[in-house]
């Protein structure tokens, strides 16, 4: 059984294909001027990356701010629900998810079953943190697609964060 997840954000479309619960293919496309075209390109790219035919997909779930644009989706998940479910799938002991997008940031508390226990969304000052992350990936000369993987290789835990100020 192959399942597809399509995340339509403010700047990009991400597609992940799961076969028997394991990631078999993924794709990332910048939206540009045509959201529908980016959705279709990202989906077709994910399929062709692993030689999967569209007919093999048993379920397609859409998420993200533009999830309603995925006309061929079988269902939808909110961004918060999708982040919680995805984090739990990757690491079932995860209890906190921090999701920084191009236009907003989210902190999500996840229970032992991968369900959302609580969450907070920031759409104000640091909401452009996703754009900041893109700028940092360019400055460090690391592909954005590899940025997250690189962070998982860290051997040092962050134990304290001190903010020098607030904006409002």
C-alpha angles and dihedrals in degrees: 000000000000120000126189128210118195120191114192107192133173094274109014148024119231123193127189125184119204123196114192089343096308126109108249101165142007138184138190125197131176110237101222114166100330117057095180092053091048091051092051094044093049092047094047090046092053090049095048093045089071103022093251118155121223090240089062091064109100098182137014120197122189128204139165134068090301098043092122088063091068095090094178095053119121093209147349139237126194116246090251093050093046093050092050093047093046094048091049090049091052096041117009092196091060112120100167129051124187112194117185114189132178093268108020144018128223135197113198130190111210126197126221091272094054094254124136110263095175140336144187129204127204115202095163135071103352093034090111091062090114089060087048090052090052090050091050092050089054092046092050090043092235120136110249089234089059096042095087093044090052091053090056090060092065114125095193124077119220105235103170137027123190120191116209095204151339135245124207 
